[in-house]
Every structure is written in C-alpha cells, then in structure tokens.
Amino acid sequence: TRLAWLEAGGVYAVATLRGGSEFGETWHQDGMLENKQHVFDDFIAAAERLIEAGFTSPDHLGISGGSNGGLLVASAMTQRPELFRAVLCTYPDLDMVRFYQFTETNNMPALLEYGDASIPHQFEAIRRYSPYQAVQDGVKYPAVMLTTGDLDTRVSPLQGRKMTARLQAATASDLPVILWYDSRGGHAGGRGRPISLRIEDTARELAFLAQQLGVGEERDY
C-alpha cells in the first residue's frame, strides 16, 4: 500500500506521539486519561511541521487512522479543520462522552486509556477532545470518508453513522462526507476477511485519498 502511494507521487509520513509505548511508561502516561489531548497536540504539530518543511500543503494533506487511530484523526480534524484536505477514518471511537455507555465487553480496557465520562473529574477532559461533541455548524470541514462494520464487536457502528450525519449537517464545505458501511464486516473488516475484499478496501481508500489530494499532479508548495 505504501509503495503504491509513493510510486504514484505521494508522500507518506508516520507521527510518533505521546501515549504510545515507544519511549517507556512515562511517555505512555503522558498521552492517556487527562493527558489525552497531548496525543492530538503532537499529531497536529507533526502536520504543521510537514507543511513548514515543504513536503505538502493544507490542500494536499490527508490523514488516516483506524480504531483508536480513527479517534486521533477525527480529533485532529475537528480541532484544526483548516489544516487538512482529506480524512480517512475507519472503525473509529468518536462520541467519547458516551463511549462508556456502549462499549463492548472486549473493549472495556480502553476506558483505562480514554477515561470514563461517568467519573466527574474525567468528564471535562473527555468532553474537550471528543470529536462528535466538537463538530460545529458552519465550519468548512475536509473531505471525510468514514468506515464502519455492522458486526463490529469492539467499536459500535453507531459511532461512524452518527458522526457522518453530524458532519454532513454541519459542514459549510462542498467537499464530500461519506460513509462506507459494511453490513457483513467486523472491526477493521473482521478476522478471516478474504484477501480479495481486503484489496477492495485498500483500493477504495487509496482512490478516495488520491482523488481528494491530487496525487500525481504537479504542484509547487
């Protein structure tokens, strides 16, 4: 996938963010619970650096993330919509205020990372970064493709559906906000998904990003 993107003339970058395990437990804890906003701050800073260094521009910058990464790109988009042209958001956690109310059993450990909005001292931090609550009417949002699966037992497909409807109603942009809804798919497509369908998924996602970002076109940043 990455090679195809590069061969088509695209640039591919990976941001290392607080909240991961790359640099020990202190690094991890600096991006969880009440510190969760640090993750989004780091991601936005990485995007700004790519633009400053001349690798891209806001009109040609796309971001992609799935599951927890879907939360990441949705939060970045709602906090800095002018910074991005396209967002690919798959199987995402989006309404974090109500996350604890419809969290599937096998995703309960995520509350240890995100926090629990039913706990008063964690509620305000969650409300500030929750993408669904952050959508504002009349804002020009980027092009967005959300993906969800009806059989997802980790993240309720309700999350992607309601976020799509909210963005479609709110955006002042002419750019598309679309939902790819897989009635037979689970989280990230589901285990045992045929390779042919995985290829279709990847082709669809790359086509969306390439069309919106103008991959292969000549440009001067």
Buried (B, 14 or more C-beta within 10 A) or exposed (E): EEEEBEEEBBEEEEBEBBBEEEEEEEBBEBBBBEBBBBBBBBBBEBBBEBBEEEEBEBBBBBBBBBBBBBBBBBBBBBBBBEBBBBBBBBBBBBBBBBBBEEBEEEBEEBBEBBBBBEEEEBBEBBEBBBBBBBBEEEBEBBBBBBBBBEEBEBBBBBBBBBBBEBBBEBBEBEBBBBBBBBEEBBBBBBEEBEEEBEEEBEEBBBEBBBEBBBBEEEEEE
